[in-house]
Each structure stands twice: as C-alpha cells, then as structure tokens.
Amino acid sequence: MRLLAALLLPFVVPAVITLLIWALPGDPAEIICPPERCGGTQVLAERWNLDQGPWHFFVTWMGAAFEGDFGRSWRVQQGEDVGVLLREAVPTSATLLLLTLIPMLGASAAAAVGWLPARIDNLLSGIGTIPAVIFSLLFAAVVEINYGADSFGEEGTALRMLFGVVVLCLADGALAGAVTGVRALFAAERSQRYVGVALLRGERPLSNMLPNVAPALIGQLRARVLHLLSGAVVVEVVLRINGIGDLLWLGTLMQDFGVVLAAATVFASFSAVLLAIQAVAEIIVALHVRRAPALSAPVSA
C-alpha cells in the first residue's frame, strides 16, 4: 500500500491542483491576468495551455514535467523558466532540512540508548509549544537589526539559515516529539520478555530490539521529515530564505499556478520517495526477522 501510494502521489497532487484551478470562479486565464489589464486573454490562454480544459492541461503539463520542462512562470518572475527557479530553491531547502535533521537524529539516538536524561523532556516540550512563526519573526528581526541593508549578504544569509535550523528544530514540538517518541518506543520494547532473555545470555539488548522497532522508527522518521517540510514553508517565508517553501508561497500569493504546480509536485515527489523508502525498509526488516533462527525448545528434565 505504501509503494502504491508512493507511485500515485506525484500524479494525484498536480491533478488536484489542476481541478482547483478550474474550480475557481471565472476563466483561469482571466484570473491570472484580468481582461481590464490584459486585452488578449485568449492569446494568453493559448500560450499557457489553458484553452482546452483541465484534462488537456494536466496531461500536457505532466508529460512535459517528466522531460524536465516545468514551463515558465506566469507572474512570480514572468517568462522565467520554472525549472531554473526550482534548481535555485531546492538545494537551499534540502540544506536547511539536512542541517535540522542532524541534531534531531543525534538527540533521538541519545534518548534511545539512555544518554539523554528524561528530565530534559519537559524542557524541550515547553520550548516546543512556541509556534515556528513567533521564533521566525524574532530571529528575522535580529538579522535585520544587525545587518540592515546587508542582511542578504554572505553573513546575513548564513545567519538566516542558522536561525532557520534552530526554529525548525525547536519550534512546534519537533525536537521534543522526536526525543519523547523514540524514548517511549524503546522503553516499551525493553519491557518485553525477549529483551530480558537476551540480557541473561549476555547479548546487547539494543541489537535485539532494533529489528523489532525499526518499522516504527522509520515511520516516525518519515513523519518528522514531513513535519519539518511543512514548517520550512513558514520559516523560509518569514526569514526570507529562498527555498522551495518560499517559492510555493509566492506562487500561491501571486496566483502563479505554473510555479504552484511545480513546487507542489516537488513536495509530493519527495514525500513519495520517503514512502517508498519506508516500504522497502519495512520489507527488508520483515525478511530479516523471518530469517532469524527460532529459539530452540526447552529440554525437559
């Protein structure tokens, strides 16, 4: 089911957006460029492939997207190749996400093995109640006050990225949820009888628990990454980080459906990849557990 969902997601999301474009009141071309401003609306509709209905638009756009052609921006940067905008935005968002995952995965691993004390959970949960937008506004003010007109220079941009990592990690319970979720998972597994048997045999409990908790860990990781992706939209918009979330927001705000389609499809494709990785990992774990040697029956006296 996860593999099927992963295959369908990159098609379903742009299809839904296409239907929403045509569900809006009025003609799509007139929404993008009203007749009082654009005299040749019909010409624009033909140029943007909006003149033959939603199905033709969707099929044509998807076919071109598979070849790497996402069309051109309608309003964000009119006439600019959307693929160029994506190539500039995606690496920024990927860097932001990877830098945020490093402390989250480290803290989760420390919680799993007991290196991170449980008393810190309440502190992390308290910090996590602060919304990402509040943190972002605070840090954006710090950057603007300290750098002013140079806030988009090399140092200002680096500081925005650093603050973005801090906000994504701490705000909205991201780090707290990761730590407490992993800690609770391993605590519940340690209470299982087979872990006690492994200890009596002199085996390490972690190596015995990992195959059993791996599917749940993978599911938690996928949920955390998607949580970070949704939060990245707020962080990039408020801190003015030129990532895919900021591009999606600009496209939505300016009704540039070409940019919205491309950015949303990138998000959907990334989510599909995470689903596929989770499905494959769960299959591998299941095969590993099935191939594990069965416990020998106890010998009667």
N, C-alpha and C positions, 0 to 999 in steps of 0.2 A: 504493500500500500504506500509506503514511503517513497519507493522508487517510482511508482506510478504518479504520485503527487509531484515528485521532482521533475518528471518529464512534462507534466501538464502545466505547471506553474508559469514558465516563461511564455506560454501561449494564452493562459487564462487572464493574466493581469492586463496585457495590452488589449485583449478583447473586451474586457470590462471597461477600460478607459475609453475605447472607441465607442462603445454603446453609450457611455455617459456624455461624450461629446455630442452625439446626435440626439440625446435625450434633453439637452439644454434647450430652452425656448429660442426659436429662431434658427436661421441657417448658420452652420459652423463658420463659413467664410465671413458672414456678416458680424458674427460675434467677435472674431479676431480683428476684423477691420470694418467698422460700421460704414454703411453707404454714404453718410454725410461727410466722412473723411476720405473714403476710397470710392471713386466713381466707378471703376471697373471691377466690381466684386466678382462677377462671373469669371473674369480673366484670372483673378487671384485664386478662385476655387479650382480652376483647371490646373493652375501652377502647383497648388498644394494637394492636388489629387482628392479634392473634397466634392467633386461634382457628380460622382457616380454612386453615392451611397456608402454606408458604413462597411458592408462586406467587401466591396472592391477596395476601399481604402485600407482595411485591415490586412487583406491578403497581399496587396501590393507592398504595404509597409513591412510586413513580416518577411516577405521574400527578399526585399532589399536589405533588411536588417541582418539576415543570415549571411549576406555577402559583405557585411561590414558597412553598409551605407544606411545611416540613420536619417538621411535627409538634411534639410537646412533649417536653421532657427527662423521662426516666424516673427518673433517680437523681442526676445531677450537680447540677441545680437543678430539682427535681421540679416539674412543671407549667409550667415556663418555656418560652416559645416558642423552639424551636431556631434559628429564623431570626434572632431577636434576639441570641442568643449568637454566631451567625456574623457578624452585622453589627458586633459589637463586636470579634471576633477577627481577621477577615480584613484590615481596614485595618492593624492592628498588624503582622501577618506580612508584608503587602505592603511596608510601610515598611522593615521590617528587611531584606527581600530587596533592595529597590531601593538602599538605602544601602550594602549589601555589594557590589552589582554595580558601583557607581561606581569604587572603587579597583581592582577586578579587571579591568574593561574598560580602564581607563586604563593599568594595568601591562601588559596584553596588547597594547594598541596601541603602547606604548613599546617592547616587545620586538619587535614586528613590523617597526618601522622602524629598529631598532638603537639607540634612545636608552637603553634599559635594558641595562647591561653584562651579559654572560653569566656573569661571575664571581659575580653575586649569586644565581644559580640554586641553588647548593649551600646557601647560607644559607637560602633560602626552603624548600628541600626538608627541611633539618634541622628547621626550626621546624614544618613540616607533619607531621612524624612524631608530634607531640604530639596525643593524642586531644582531640576537642572537649569531652568530659566533664571532662577534667582542667582545661583552660582555664576552662571554665564554673564549676567548683567554686571555683577560685582567685578569679575575679572576683566570684562571689556572696559569698564571704567578705569581700572588700574592701568591697562595698556594705553588708553587714550590720554590719561593724565600724565603718564611718564614719558610718552613718546610723541604725542601730538600729531603733527603732520607726517612724522617719520614712522608712524605706527605700522605701516605696511612695508617698512624696510626689512632688512635681513633679521635684525634682532627682534623687532616687533612681531614679525611673522613667526619666528621661533617661539617667542613667549606666548603668542596666541595658541600655538599648537600644544605647548606645555600645559597651559591652563585648560585647554580642551580635554587633554588626557586626565587631568585632575577632576574636572567636572564629570566626565563620563564614568570615571572610576568610583567616585564617592556619592554623587547625587542619585536621587531616585532609588536608593537601596541596591545599587548594582553590586558593589563590593560586599556589602552586608549580606545580600541574598546568596552570593556565590559562596562565601565562607560558611554561613549557617547551613546552607543546603548540603554542602559536602560533608560538613561535620556531622549533621544529623544522619546522613546516609551511612557513613562509616560507623557511627555509634550504634545504629540499629543492626548493622551487619555483624559487629563484634559480639553482639548478644546471641548470635546463632551458635548452635551446638558444635558445628563442624570446626569453628574457629578455636573453641576450647580443645577439641581433639588434636588440631594442628599444633597448638602450644605444647600439649603433652608429648607430641612426637618430636619436639624441638624444632619445628618448622616456623618460618616467619609468617605471622598472620596476614600481613599485607599482601604477600604473593598468593595466598589462598583466597583473599577477599576480592582482589581485583577482577578476576574473570566474572564474578557474580554481580559486582556493582558497575562494571564497565558500561553496559547498556544505559543504566540510569545516569551515569556520569556524562556519557556522550549526549544524552537528551538534555541534561542540564546545561552543558556547554553550548549546544545549539540555541537554547532559549536565552542564554546570557548574551551570545553574539547578536541575536536578533534584537534583544533589549538595547544593546549598545548602538546598533544601527538606527533604531528609532530615535534614541537620544541624540545621536550625532546630527540629526536634522536640526534640532533646536540649538545645539552647541555651535554648529557651523554658521547658522543664520545670525545668532546673537554675537558671537565672537568674530564674525566675518572671515571665516576660514573658507577658502574657495574649493569646497569638496562637492561630492555628488548630492548631499543633502541640501546644500545651499543652492545648487543648480536646480534641483527639483522644486524648491520653494519659489525661486524666481520664475520658473516656468509656470507654476500654478498661479502665482500672483499676477503675472502678465498675460495669462491665458495663452501661453505659447505651448499648444498641445503637442507639437513636434518634440520639444525638449522634455515635456512631461512624460510622453510615451517612452522615449529613450531612457530617461533616468529611472522611471518605474520598472522598466524591463531589466535594467541592470540590477536593481534591488531584487527583483523576482528571480533572476538567474542566480544571484549569489545565494539567496535562500534555498533555491533548488539544489545547488551544489552542496549546501550544508545538509539538506535532507538526504541526498544520495550518499554522502559520507557516513551519516548516521546509520542508514540502512545497511550499507556494506560492512561497517564496523560491527553492527549487531549480528549480521550473518557470520562473520569471522569468529566472534566470541561464542556464538551458539555452536559452531562446528568444533571449536577448541574444547568447550565444556563437554560436548558429546564424545569426543575422542579421549577425554581424560579417563585414566584407569579407574574402574569401580573398586570400592572398598571390599576387601576380602571378608567373607562371612566369619564371625567369631567361632572359634573352636570350642565345642562343648567339653566339659570336664569328663 
